[in-house]
């Protein structure tokens, strides 16, 4: 074997070694990227909430808010705050009805009597209970919610668009609604 053949062999061996090292580094980086992406997607992508049929009514006795919350994602969630116009609501003013699994409520909300909202009340045949802490919502389930006297909503807000926000550990869901008159004419 001559000098030139030996050099060619070393060059081929060197190129093969460099190619294998490069391939190894690429595979390791791909594995780390896949792992990080998988962790991120598992924690955030599966949460999805729909805020449906939002209303805020107001008259001289006070304001009432209502909306339906559907958990459309693949995991259970914990609702840890509700805010109207950026102001967090006290849980004592929030009332919920947990729609039984496998059923759905399709009718729209109607304004209820402000003074009937104490402890628990029944409206449109649904028994609402007062919330005392963060509210769990299972995947595929829905809640009907009423808020008694949402902060920062007054009679002169009729016709104004304001926000309703629902907060979980992973996200903030916001919708806007026009304030309606609760007075019948």
C-alpha positions in Angstrom: 0.0 0.0 0.0 1.5 3.3 -1.1 1.5 6.6 0.7 -1.3 8.1 -1.3 -3.5 5.1 -0.8 -2.9 5.3 3.0 -3.7 9.0 3.0 -7.0 8.3 1.0 -8.0 5.6 3.5 -7.3 8.0 6.5 -9.3 10.7 4.8 -12.2 8.4 4.2 -12.1 7.2 7.8 -11.9 10.8 9.0 -14.9 11.8 6.9 -16.9 8.8 8.1 -16.0 9.6 11.7 -17.0 13.3 11.3 -20.3 12.3 9.5 -21.1 9.9 12.4 -20.4 12.5 15.0 -22.5 15.0 13.2 -25.3 12.5 12.9 -25.1 11.6 16.6 -25.3 15.4 17.5 -28.3 15.9 15.2 -30.1 12.9 16.7 -29.4 14.1 20.3 -30.7 17.6 19.5 -33.8 16.2 17.8 -34.5 14.0 20.8 -34.2 17.0 23.2 -36.4 19.1 20.9 -39.0 16.4 20.7 -39.0 16.0 24.5 -39.4 19.7 25.1 -42.2 20.1 22.5 -44.0 17.1 23.9 -43.9 18.5 27.5 -45.1 21.9 26.3 -47.9 20.5 24.2 -49.1 18.2 27.0 -49.3 21.0 29.5 -51.0 23.7 27.3 -52.5 22.6 24.1 -55.3 20.4 25.6 -56.9 23.3 27.5 -59.7 25.0 25.6 -62.7 26.8 27.1 -65.7 28.3 25.2 -67.5 31.3 26.9 -70.9 31.2 25.3 -74.0 33.4 25.5 -72.6 36.1 27.7 -74.9 38.8 29.1 -74.7 41.6 31.6 -78.0 43.3 32.6 -78.4 46.4 34.8 -81.2 48.4 36.3 -81.7 50.7 39.3 -81.4 47.8 41.8 -78.1 46.4 40.4 -76.4 44.4 37.8 -76.4 40.7 36.9 -74.0 38.8 34.6 -74.5 35.4 33.0 -72.7 33.0 30.7 -72.1 29.4 29.8 -68.7 27.8 30.1 -67.8 24.7 28.1 -64.6 22.7 28.6 -63.8 21.6 25.1 -60.2 20.5 25.8 -58.8 17.1 26.7 -58.2 17.7 30.4 -60.0 18.9 33.5 -59.4 22.5 34.5 -59.7 24.7 37.6 -61.3 28.1 37.2 -59.5 30.3 39.7 -60.8 33.8 38.9 -63.6 35.5 37.0 -63.3 39.2 36.2 -65.8 41.7 34.8 -64.3 44.8 33.2 -60.9 43.8 34.7 -62.1 43.6 38.3 -62.0 40.2 40.0 -65.3 39.0 41.3 -65.7 37.8 44.8 -66.7 34.1 44.8 -69.7 34.9 47.1 -71.3 36.7 44.2 -70.9 33.8 41.7 -73.6 31.1 41.3 -73.2 28.0 39.1 -75.2 25.1 37.8 -73.2 22.1 36.7 -74.9 20.6 33.6 -75.0 16.8 34.0 -72.5 14.9 31.8 -74.0 13.8 28.5 -76.6 16.7 28.4 -76.4 20.2 27.1 -78.3 23.4 27.7 -79.2 25.2 24.5 -81.5 28.0 25.6 -80.3 31.5 26.2 -80.1 33.1 29.6 -82.8 35.4 30.9 -82.3 38.1 33.5 -83.2 36.8 36.9 -84.4 38.6 40.0 -81.5 40.2 41.8 -83.0 39.8 45.2 -83.6 36.1 44.7 -79.9 35.4 44.4 -79.1 34.4 48.0 -77.3 31.2 49.0 -78.8 29.2 46.2 -81.7 29.8 43.9 -83.6 28.1 41.0 -83.9 29.9 37.7 -85.3 28.4 34.4 -85.7 25.1 36.3 -81.9 24.9 37.1 -80.8 25.0 40.7 -77.8 27.3 41.1 -75.5 27.1 44.1 -73.2 29.7 45.5 -69.5 29.3 44.9 -67.1 29.4 47.8 -63.7 28.6 46.1 -62.1 27.9 42.8 -64.4 25.9 40.5 -63.3 22.6 38.8 -64.7 21.8 35.3 -64.2 18.4 33.9 -63.3 17.8 30.3 -66.4 17.8 28.1 -68.6 19.3 30.7 -70.3 22.7 31.0 -71.3 25.2 33.7 -74.1 27.9 33.7 -72.9 30.9 35.7 -74.6 34.0 37.1 -72.8 36.8 38.7 -74.6 39.0 41.2 -73.7 42.7 41.1 -70.5 42.6 39.0 -68.2 45.4 40.0 -67.9 48.5 37.9 -71.2 48.0 36.1 -73.7 50.9 36.5 -76.9 52.1 35.0 -75.1 54.5 32.7 -73.1 51.6 31.1 -76.1 50.3 29.1 -75.0 49.9 25.5 -71.3 49.9 26.5 -69.1 46.9 25.6 -67.3 45.4 28.6 -65.2 42.3 29.1 -65.8 39.1 31.0 -62.7 37.1 31.7 -62.3 33.6 33.0 -58.8 32.6 34.4 -57.3 29.1 34.8 -53.8 28.1 35.8 -52.7 28.0 32.2 -54.8 30.7 30.4 -57.1 33.7 30.4 -60.3 33.6 28.3 -61.9 36.9 27.4 -65.1 37.9 25.7 -66.9 41.2 25.3 -70.5 41.9 25.8 -72.8 44.9 25.5 -74.5 45.9 28.7 -78.3 45.4 28.4 -81.1 47.0 30.3 -82.8 44.7 32.9 -85.9 46.9 33.0 -89.0 45.6 31.3 -91.1 48.1 29.5 
